Amino acid sequence: DMIVKKQNTNRIEIDLTGPQGNAYFLMGTARKLGRQLCWDEDEIQTLLKQMTRGDYENLVNTFDKYFGNIVTLYR
């Protein structure tokens, strides 16, 4: 038998089919991540406007565009 240790990628994981998949959670997460990345408030507001400019798919795609390198989204 071989025991394989799970790799710790330090990535945030969000299941879009669960409660974390709602638009308000994603926008709150975007705001929190923007602050952690030292974005100023104008940059965060611009991102949130982009996220809400279209439908839910636009919101998810915009979130992924900016945070896909640190967040894994699952459908």
C-alpha positions in Angstrom: 0.0 0.0 0.0 1.1 3.5 -0.7 0.0 6.5 1.3 0.0 9.7 -0.7 0.1 13.0 1.2 -2.4 15.6 0.0 -0.6 18.5 -1.6 -1.1 21.8 0.2 -1.6 24.4 -2.5 -2.9 27.2 -0.2 -5.6 27.9 -2.8 -9.0 29.0 -1.8 -11.8 26.7 -3.1 -15.3 27.9 -3.8 -18.1 25.5 -4.8 -20.4 27.5 -7.0 -23.3 25.0 -6.6 -23.4 25.6 -2.8 -24.1 28.7 -0.6 -20.7 30.2 -1.5 -21.7 30.4 -5.1 -24.2 33.2 -4.6 -23.3 36.6 -6.1 -23.1 38.4 -2.7 -20.6 35.9 -1.3 -18.4 36.2 -4.4 -18.5 40.0 -4.3 -17.6 39.9 -0.6 -14.8 37.6 -1.3 -13.6 39.8 -4.1 -13.6 42.8 -1.8 -11.7 40.9 0.9 -9.1 39.6 -1.5 -8.7 43.0 -3.0 -7.9 44.4 0.4 -5.5 41.6 1.2 -3.7 42.4 -2.1 -3.5 46.0 -1.0 -5.8 47.4 -3.7 -7.1 50.8 -3.0 -10.9 51.3 -2.6 -11.3 52.7 -6.1 -9.8 49.6 -7.6 -12.1 47.4 -5.5 -15.2 49.5 -6.5 -14.2 49.3 -10.2 -13.9 45.5 -10.0 -17.3 45.2 -8.2 -18.9 47.3 -10.9 -17.4 45.1 -13.6 -18.7 42.0 -11.8 -22.3 43.4 -11.6 -22.3 44.8 -15.2 -23.8 41.7 -16.6 -25.4 38.4 -15.6 -24.2 35.8 -13.1 -21.8 34.2 -15.7 -20.2 37.6 -16.2 -19.8 37.9 -12.4 -18.1 34.5 -12.1 -15.9 35.1 -15.2 -14.8 38.5 -13.9 -14.0 37.0 -10.5 -12.0 34.2 -12.1 -10.2 36.7 -14.4 -8.9 38.6 -11.3 -8.5 35.9 -8.8 -8.2 32.6 -10.7 -4.5 32.4 -9.8 -5.4 32.0 -6.1 -9.0 30.8 -6.1 -10.4 27.5 -7.6 -14.0 27.7 -8.6 -16.0 24.4 -8.9 -19.4 23.9 -10.7 
